Amino acid sequence: MKATGIVRRIDDLGRVVIPKEIRRTMRIRESEPLEIYTGKEGEIILKKYSPISELTDFARQYAESLSQVSGRVTLVADRDQIIAAAGGYRNVLGKSLSREMENRMEKRDCFLATRGEREFTPVVENMPEEYLYQAVCPILSEGDMIGAVVLLEQEQKRKMNEGDLKLIQAAAGFLGKQMEQ
């Protein structure tokens, strides 16, 4: 654990304010769920809660199936990072999503984009953009955006189309329904 040098008092309702600098650095947004853990030495640990991370193994298998069917790189992300990768780009597993991708997912709409277009969004921070096409669809569960399904393509002649978008819409819908159960 790393000390920040910041001290906060508990108010009469048992609340502690997480300083803005820490929220910004850790990308903790207002009303975002946090898990609370306790350590052996009396620590209280707050961790960003990712409901879809409970489905990591399932998401990995689902990404493998989507990649085989589509012949494209398939990624599954929670709100903050890549939790499953298939068909390539395994080096992005666990990497943080780019702020642009987070903002785009918050819009809750599916989209297709080609590199050079305004809609084209880097998927993760500092990821070499070797891919030319992308399709992204947020995963919604009980009205909350909890992640996204992403298809990537590198080959010029394999431009993405509405079929790819429908495929990941179905995948995102299915993963969202799994979270509701």
Buried (B, 14 or more C-beta within 10 A) or exposed (E): EEEEEEEEEEEEEEEEEEEEEEBEEBBBEEEEEEEEEEEEEEEEEBEBBBBBBEBBEBBBEBBBEBBEEBEBBBBBBBBBBBBBBBBBBEEBBEBBBBEEBBEBBEEEEBBBBBEEEEEBBBBBBEBEEEBBBBBBBBBBBEEBBBBBBBBBBEEEEBEBEEEBBEBBBEBBBEBBEBBEE
